[in-house]
Amino acid sequence: MFIILVYDANEKRVQKFHKICKKYLTWVQNSVFEGEITEANLRILTDELKNIMDENEDSVLIYKFRTKKYYERDSIGITKPSHEDLFF
């Protein structure tokens, strides 16, 4: 499946959130990640995030798409290079 993950974390935990998400997804904006992921890895990712988050201060939104077929992303302004841009 393809997901978009967005988080809002306390300053003390932002780097931890970023490090965990980067293991599974591509970083596209501050606190925004996207990419293909298996159900199993999504469960591992969410478990890792739950272990470090404070549910009274932090939040995570996960948008799930069955495929990238109906996914379209427009970008305005500066964009971070994708993995593909880094190697080609």
C-alpha positions in Angstrom: 0.0 0.0 0.0 1.0 3.6 -0.4 0.8 5.9 2.6 1.3 9.5 3.6 2.3 10.0 7.2 2.2 13.4 9.0 3.2 14.0 12.5 3.2 16.8 15.0 5.5 16.1 17.9 7.0 18.0 20.8 10.4 19.5 20.1 12.0 16.9 22.4 10.8 14.0 20.3 10.8 15.4 16.7 14.2 13.9 15.9 13.1 10.5 17.2 10.0 10.6 15.1 12.0 11.6 12.0 14.6 8.9 12.5 11.9 6.2 12.9 9.8 7.3 9.9 12.9 7.6 7.7 13.6 3.9 8.2 10.3 3.0 6.3 9.3 6.0 4.2 10.6 8.9 2.1 10.9 12.3 3.7 9.1 14.9 1.6 8.5 17.8 3.9 9.1 18.7 7.5 7.2 16.1 9.5 5.7 14.6 6.3 6.7 11.2 4.8 5.3 9.0 2.0 6.0 5.7 0.4 5.1 2.1 -0.3 4.9 0.0 2.8 3.7 -3.5 3.7 1.0 -4.0 6.3 3.6 -5.7 8.6 6.0 -2.8 8.3 3.2 -0.3 8.9 2.4 -2.1 12.2 6.0 -2.0 13.2 6.3 1.7 12.3 3.2 2.6 14.2 4.3 0.5 17.2 7.7 2.3 17.2 6.0 5.7 17.1 3.6 4.8 19.9 6.5 3.8 22.1 8.1 7.2 22.0 5.1 9.5 21.7 3.2 11.3 24.4 -0.4 11.0 23.4 -1.2 14.2 25.3 1.2 16.3 23.2 1.9 14.4 19.9 -0.2 13.2 17.0 0.3 11.1 13.9 -2.0 11.1 10.8 -1.7 8.2 8.3 -3.4 8.4 4.9 -3.7 5.0 3.2 -4.1 4.4 -0.5 -4.5 0.9 -1.9 -2.3 1.8 -4.9 -0.6 4.9 -6.3 -2.9 4.7 -9.3 -5.2 7.4 -7.8 -2.5 9.3 -6.1 -1.3 12.7 -7.5 0.9 15.2 -5.8 1.5 18.8 -6.9 4.3 20.8 -5.5 4.7 24.5 -5.3 8.0 26.1 -4.3 11.1 24.3 -3.1 10.9 20.6 -3.0 13.2 18.1 -1.3 14.8 15.6 -3.6 13.3 12.1 -3.8 15.4 9.0 -3.6 15.1 8.7 -7.4 16.4 12.3 -7.9 19.5 11.5 -5.7 20.6 8.6 -7.9 19.8 9.6 -11.4 
